[in-house]
């Protein structure tokens, strides 16, 4: 299972990271600390949420053809 979490930068965040790194069943794949990376992750989360809602019939997405026709 993969989980993305966001931790506010403070004293507790470094303690939390130290703790979870000690757990044998947790593997840190990548840490993002800069604003640009956080924006990319946020956009990806939104895209996954949009795709999930589309699959549930709750949101209509444009097709690639519709998008290209607009430009």
Long-range contacts (C-beta under 8 A, 24 or more apart in sequence): 2-29, 4-41, 4-45, 6-38, 9-33
